[in-house]
Amino acid sequence: HSAPISEAVIKLEGTGTKNLTNNQKTNANGKAVWNGTAPSTEDKGWTVQARYDGDSQYYSTDSSVKTYSTVKHNVDLLISVSNSKVPWGTPTSFTATLRDTSTGYTPIAGAAIQWDGTGAKGPSNQKTDANGKSVWTGTAPSVLHTGWTVQAQYVGNAQYNFAESPVKIYSTTPHSTFLSLVVSPSNAVVGNNYKVNG
């Protein structure tokens, strides 16, 4: 059984050491621990190797080379419809929310959201705000129809994966009307004429 060596200075080398503090001393169990942040660039094949230069009592030695990969963050894209039943020809809006699920559902700002579906007529790309929200505002189709669809898409980039929202369904409905009735005069004498206007 080998005895642990404490207070030995261990150095790190390799392409994956840029965000790691270097030159850690071993503890009573002979272990040195590094804490850092994975590089923000996606890459497969980062390398890390530990090195001990030795001293008057111990020879120098190198660990085996370890290889790891940094990968894109997964994202969550949700969509909400302000009203599932929209009177034809009236303004309506859809809100998409993009979040980084790899970091605890934090909002992603500045991401371009694309809109698709049978009920989205010519929407332009809108970027998410500081809360990860993108709002598309348009006009409900002028044809009465049940089952229009709308969906948000995020194409992703070098740091985030592609995502699609669930498909939302809404309907265009008839306009509401109001019918009033006026009788003039309101108190008609027996046998006299009166008017009813609707």
One Martini backbone bead per residue (centre of mass of N, CA, C, O) as a GRO file, in nm:
protein
  198
    1HIS     BB    1   0.095   0.036   0.024
    2SER     BB    2   0.060   0.368  -0.046
    3ALA     BB    3   0.165   0.668   0.062
    4PRO     BB    4   0.072   0.970   0.111
    5ILE     BB    5   0.139   1.301  -0.028
    6SER     BB    6   0.202   1.596   0.119
    7GLU     BB    7   0.266   1.919   0.000
    8ALA     BB    8   0.247   1.879  -0.305
    9VAL     BB    9   0.317   2.015  -0.614
   10ILE     BB   10   0.063   2.061  -0.861
   11LYS     BB   11   0.041   2.053  -1.209
   12LEU     BB   12  -0.116   2.186  -1.500
   13GLU     BB   13  -0.195   2.049  -1.825
   14GLY     BB   14  -0.339   2.169  -2.120
   15THR     BB   15  -0.622   2.275  -2.307
   16GLY     BB   16  -0.820   2.262  -2.026
   17THR     BB   17  -0.663   2.495  -1.820
   18LYS     BB   18  -0.758   2.799  -1.853
   19ASN     BB   19  -0.999   2.779  -1.606
   20LEU     BB   20  -0.764   2.689  -1.406
   21THR     BB   21  -0.609   2.663  -1.128
   22ASN     BB   22  -0.282   2.649  -1.027
   23ASN     BB   23  -0.089   2.502  -0.811
   24GLN     BB   24  -0.150   2.248  -0.610
   25LYS     BB   25  -0.181   2.110  -0.297
   26THR     BB   26  -0.164   1.846  -0.115
   27ASN     BB   27  -0.315   1.658   0.104
   28ALA     BB   28  -0.330   1.410   0.342
   29ASN     BB   29  -0.434   1.219   0.083
   30GLY     BB   30  -0.281   1.329  -0.189
   31LYS     BB   31  -0.478   1.561  -0.284
   32ALA     BB   32  -0.574   1.756  -0.573
   33VAL     BB   33  -0.792   2.041  -0.633
   34TRP     BB   34  -0.990   2.163  -0.904
   35ASN     BB   35  -1.143   2.479  -0.995
   36GLY     BB   36  -1.376   2.561  -1.265
   37THR     BB   37  -1.448   2.659  -1.604
   38ALA     BB   38  -1.583   2.583  -1.874
   39PRO     BB   39  -1.547   2.638  -2.177
   40SER     BB   40  -1.739   2.834  -2.419
   41THR     BB   41  -1.626   2.635  -2.623
   42GLU     BB   42  -1.696   2.408  -2.847
   43ASP     BB   43  -1.531   2.084  -2.771
   44LYS     BB   44  -1.345   1.799  -2.876
   45GLY     BB   45  -1.049   1.728  -2.683
   46TRP     BB   46  -0.973   1.805  -2.420
   47THR     BB   47  -0.686   1.853  -2.202
   48VAL     BB   48  -0.545   1.681  -1.903
   49GLN     BB   49  -0.248   1.723  -1.685
   50ALA     BB   50  -0.049   1.601  -1.432
   51ARG     BB   51   0.236   1.746  -1.238
   52TYR     BB   52   0.545   1.625  -1.084
   53ASP     BB   53   0.874   1.745  -1.007
   54GLY     BB   54   0.974   1.702  -0.739
   55ASP     BB   55   1.246   1.615  -0.508
   56SER     BB   56   1.472   1.501  -0.277
   57GLN     BB   57   1.260   1.239  -0.232
   58TYR     BB   58   1.117   1.268  -0.526
   59TYR     BB   59   1.009   1.187  -0.814
   60SER     BB   60   0.901   1.255  -1.108
   61THR     BB   61   0.557   1.297  -1.248
   62ASP     BB   62   0.294   1.179  -1.467
   63SER     BB   63  -0.001   1.174  -1.578
   64SER     BB   64  -0.247   1.093  -1.744
   65VAL     BB   65  -0.437   1.173  -2.013
   66LYS     BB   66  -0.724   1.374  -2.021
   67THR     BB   67  -1.047   1.363  -2.184
   68TYR     BB   68  -1.274   1.621  -2.296
   69SER     BB   69  -1.599   1.786  -2.334
   70THR     BB   70  -1.767   2.050  -2.481
   71VAL     BB   71  -2.110   2.149  -2.472
   72LYS     BB   72  -2.405   2.228  -2.541
   73HIS     BB   73  -2.676   2.388  -2.443
   74ASN     BB   74  -2.978   2.346  -2.321
   75VAL     BB   75  -3.316   2.425  -2.419
   76ASP     BB   76  -3.618   2.621  -2.351
   77LEU     BB   77  -3.934   2.644  -2.541
   78LEU     BB   78  -4.199   2.866  -2.498
   79ILE     BB   79  -4.560   2.922  -2.544
   80SER     BB   80  -4.799   3.196  -2.563
   81VAL     BB   81  -5.148   3.274  -2.565
   82SER     BB   82  -5.356   3.528  -2.492
   83ASN     BB   83  -5.581   3.399  -2.698
   84SER     BB   84  -5.767   3.126  -2.825
   85LYS     BB   85  -5.994   3.349  -2.899
   86VAL     BB   86  -6.012   3.536  -3.202
   87PRO     BB   87  -6.113   3.793  -3.355
   88TRP     BB   88  -6.137   3.879  -3.657
   89GLY     BB   89  -5.893   4.120  -3.750
   90THR     BB   90  -5.735   4.126  -3.482
   91PRO     BB   91  -5.525   4.177  -3.249
   92THR     BB   92  -5.232   3.974  -3.173
   93SER     BB   93  -5.034   3.751  -2.949
   94PHE     BB   94  -4.702   3.605  -2.899
   95THR     BB   95  -4.506   3.421  -2.648
   96ALA     BB   96  -4.162   3.365  -2.604
   97THR     BB   97  -3.947   3.136  -2.405
   98LEU     BB   98  -3.593   3.137  -2.330
   99ARG     BB   99  -3.396   2.867  -2.179
  100ASP     BB  100  -3.133   2.750  -1.968
  101THR     BB  101  -3.106   2.419  -1.852
  102SER     BB  102  -2.791   2.401  -1.767
  103THR     BB  103  -2.853   2.678  -1.563
  104GLY     BB  104  -3.149   2.678  -1.432
  105TYR     BB  105  -3.338   2.847  -1.626
  106THR     BB  106  -3.206   3.076  -1.777
  107PRO     BB  107  -3.218   3.344  -1.953
  108ILE     BB  108  -3.211   3.432  -2.307
  109ALA     BB  109  -3.049   3.679  -2.474
  110GLY     BB  110  -3.052   3.771  -2.817
  111ALA     BB  111  -3.248   3.564  -2.951
  112ALA     BB  112  -3.365   3.429  -3.241
  113ILE     BB  113  -3.707   3.413  -3.333
  114GLN     BB  114  -3.919   3.189  -3.493
  115TRP     BB  115  -4.216   3.174  -3.693
  116ASP     BB  116  -4.489   2.932  -3.713
  117GLY     BB  117  -4.770   2.849  -3.907
  118THR     BB  118  -5.104   2.896  -4.006
  119GLY     BB  119  -5.137   3.175  -3.813
  120ALA     BB  120  -4.856   3.289  -3.931
  121LYS     BB  121  -4.833   3.590  -4.114
  122GLY     BB  122  -4.527   3.709  -4.169
  123PRO     BB  123  -4.322   3.683  -3.945
  124SER     BB  124  -4.065   3.814  -3.773
  125ASN     BB  125  -3.778   3.828  -3.628
  126GLN     BB  126  -3.724   3.798  -3.271
  127LYS     BB  127  -3.565   3.910  -2.997
  128THR     BB  128  -3.467   3.853  -2.694
  129ASP     BB  129  -3.477   3.955  -2.387
  130ALA     BB  130  -3.368   3.963  -2.059
  131ASN     BB  131  -3.618   3.736  -2.011
  132GLY     BB  132  -3.640   3.556  -2.284
  133LYS     BB  133  -3.842   3.733  -2.458
  134SER     BB  134  -4.079   3.700  -2.739
  135VAL     BB  135  -4.284   3.921  -2.938
  136TRP     BB  136  -4.567   3.864  -3.144
  137THR     BB  137  -4.743   4.093  -3.358
  138GLY     BB  138  -5.075   4.078  -3.501
  139THR     BB  139  -5.328   3.951  -3.725
  140ALA     BB  140  -5.606   3.808  -3.748
  141PRO     BB  141  -5.765   3.631  -3.943
  142SER     BB  142  -6.060   3.678  -4.163
  143VAL     BB  143  -6.109   3.374  -4.117
  144LEU     BB  144  -6.306   3.144  -4.005
  145HIS     BB  145  -6.133   2.934  -3.754
  146THR     BB  146  -6.043   2.608  -3.639
  147GLY     BB  147  -5.689   2.545  -3.591
  148TRP     BB  148  -5.477   2.730  -3.557
  149THR     BB  149  -5.119   2.771  -3.582
  150VAL     BB  150  -4.831   2.802  -3.349
  151GLN     BB  151  -4.462   2.847  -3.364
  152ALA     BB  152  -4.150   2.824  -3.206
  153GLN     BB  153  -3.801   2.897  -3.306
  154TYR     BB  154  -3.457   2.776  -3.246
  155VAL     BB  155  -3.147   2.733  -3.410
  156GLY     BB  156  -2.904   2.820  -3.274
  157ASN     BB  157  -2.552   2.767  -3.179
  158ALA     BB  158  -2.237   2.725  -3.045
  159GLN     BB  159  -2.394   2.712  -2.738
  160TYR     BB  160  -2.684   2.626  -2.855
  161ASN     BB  161  -2.954   2.450  -2.901
  162PHE     BB  162  -3.209   2.341  -3.059
  163ALA     BB  163  -3.563   2.466  -3.070
  164GLU     BB  164  -3.907   2.380  -2.993
  165SER     BB  165  -4.216   2.450  -2.954
  166PRO     BB  166  -4.509   2.405  -2.887
  167VAL     BB  167  -4.815   2.375  -3.027
  168LYS     BB  168  -5.049   2.623  -3.092
  169ILE     BB  169  -5.408   2.670  -3.057
  170TYR     BB  170  -5.644   2.863  -3.250
  171SER     BB  171  -5.925   3.093  -3.294
  172THR     BB  172  -6.151   3.233  -3.514
  173THR     BB  173  -6.408   3.467  -3.452
  174PRO     BB  174  -6.675   3.623  -3.421
  175HIS     BB  175  -6.820   3.908  -3.381
  176SER     BB  176  -6.956   4.102  -3.166
  177THR     BB  177  -7.290   4.214  -3.083
  178PHE     BB  178  -7.527   4.500  -3.071
  179LEU     BB  179  -7.875   4.532  -2.974
  180SER     BB  180  -8.103   4.785  -2.997
  181LEU     BB  181  -8.411   4.928  -2.846
  182VAL     BB  182  -8.655   5.171  -2.969
  183VAL     BB  183  -8.930   5.353  -2.833
  184SER     BB  184  -9.156   5.587  -3.015
  185PRO     BB  185  -9.296   5.654  -2.779
  186SER     BB  186  -9.278   5.519  -2.462
  187ASN     BB  187  -9.583   5.643  -2.436
  188ALA     BB  188  -9.852   5.510  -2.578
  189VAL     BB  189 -10.144   5.585  -2.712
  190VAL     BB  190 -10.432   5.477  -2.775
  191GLY     BB  191 -10.423   5.461  -3.135
  192ASN     BB  192 -10.139   5.547  -3.174
  193ASN     BB  193  -9.842   5.609  -3.303
  194TYR     BB  194  -9.529   5.413  -3.335
  195LYS     BB  195  -9.174   5.346  -3.285
  196VAL     BB  196  -8.931   5.093  -3.392
  197ASN     BB  197  -8.583   5.068  -3.311
  198GLY     BB  198  -8.274   4.848  -3.400
   0.00000   0.00000   0.00000
